[in-house]
Amino acid sequence: MYRKYFIACLFSLITTVVYGQKRDIHILAVNDVHANLESMPCLIGIIDSLRTLYPSLLVFSAGDNRTGDPINDKYTPSGYPMVALMNLAGFHASALGNHEFDDFSLPRLCGLSAFRYICANIEADDSLGVSTVPYQLFDVDGLKVGVVGVIQVNRRGTPDAHPDVLKGFHFTSPFEAASRHRWLSQKCDATILLSHTGYKEDIKIAEESPWLDVIIGGHSHRQLAETEPLHNGVLITQNRNLLGRTVHITLTVDRGHVVSKKAEYILIGRYTRRNKVAETMVKTFTEDPYFKRVLARAEKPFRTREELGAMVCDALMNETGADVAIMNYKGIRIRRLDAGDISIRDALEIDPYGSQAVTMTMKGDELEQFIITYGQMNTYKFPHLGGLQADLTLEKKGSNDITKVKLMAADGSRFDRKRNYRVVTNSYVVATYKGNLTLRPTILNTTTSEIIMRYLQQQGTVSYQGKSRLNYLLP
């Protein structure tokens, strides 16, 4: 009897020592990498260093791993270089970002990735061959970590991607999807949401789901800081895009509950230790001479997205002879371009999406309505223009909301609402237009990025500094 009592006491003591102590879970997270291959050796160097301290380190992405570097996006299969580097880094999981669907690449990426894509608000037709999971459980030295994922859904009920690449996919509300997985918090020592919905939406999810411990966010490219307050008790993290920073998250668990949460943001570019294998892989991927071929020379740097948009619209008009060009605002992927040689790689970074060029004929009043409706009275939505100018009156200084739009001809003269205009744009603009489009556009047998490259080669030298066609005015 005394022997049984002694064994019971010993077991109780061991249980108290092992399970009564506070223990840490360490996580490294990135978001919106957008195929920044050159920064991956530094990131993997950071991961290697942290793993020497924390062997059970979890590594996650909040989505948009691809689309940005043509070395990655034009590779065969598309997106493979980034996935290969993430496999080398030992990523445990990734959320689905809206750009994971670009170039119909998601089925291939699922098969190539050594980690799972987690998304609770997506269903895919079996014929697509897409393998995702709504949640995943991880064991960290005996602690159970539950991870659920969600992707943003816009007013059309889909992520912000070309409708053509979303055929066969079905999406539900990310808020409802997160709520359905509350049970994870009852089964796990820590519960994490990989969210590609944007910072404001992450706050809403935190308000509705205080059972979450951490939301690792993406999509809005917002750089948060270590001073970011908890939202309804939930820690929210997010970095700007292109791997400027990564975040090291430490969760302290005591008796099955997270009692402390800390985020440390690490500047990747300042880290001197680079993973040598990753360096060799990046060098191998980037050696293709095709992407280095020079198309033209920029006499002065492009300092804004609007200047690049003006050049792209001129290229579209030059190719098609159209009177007006319309390019979606974020169809211009980069915000600036240095003076000097412009290579094929540069041109594909300006417009990496491969959308088809389309033309249509529109009467002036219909064209005006098309532009204003597409612009959604917001500076982040209003399209780049060629053959026209637009005065955009802002609600107030620093605001992105537009209260008035005035279209003018390219020379500043009055816009003719009765004239017929030949318009060139891209297939994404037509597919995502929210108004009624009575005309059937003519799809050209070329992409807008191909048109840009031909235009640069024809011009030889270009200079667009100060040539924005969008004029922002205060009331």
Salt bridges, closest charged atoms under 4 A:
ASP32 OD1 - HIS34 NE2 3.85
ASP32 OD1 - HIS196 NE2 3.99
ASP32 OD1 - HIS221 NE2 3.21
GLU38 OE2 - ARG345 NH2 2.74
ASP64 OD2 - HIS34 NE2 3.46
ASP64 OD2 - HIS196 NE2 3.24
ASP69 OD2 - ARG345 NH2 2.66
ASP73 OD1 - ARG66 NH2 3.55
ASP102 OD2 - HIS99 ND1 2.65
ASP103 OD2 - ARG108 NH2 3.90
ASP125 OD1 - HIS170 NE2 3.01
ASP160 OD2 - HIS219 NE2 3.60
ASP164 OD2 - HIS162 ND1 3.82
ASP164 OD1 - LYS167 NZ 3.86
ASP213 OD1 - LYS261 NZ 3.95
GLU228 OE2 - HIS231 NE2 2.63
ASP254 OD1 - ARG255 NH1 3.26
GLU264 OE1 - HIS248 ND1 3.47
GLU279 OE2 - ARG274 NE 2.58
GLU279 OE1 - LYS276 NZ 3.64
ASP314 OD1 - ARG469 NH2 3.04
GLU319 OE2 - ARG454 NH2 2.77
ASP323 OD1 - ARG419 NH2 3.30
ASP341 OD1 - ARG297 NH1 3.59
GLU349 OE2 - ARG345 NE 3.67
GLU368 OE1 - ARG417 NE 2.86
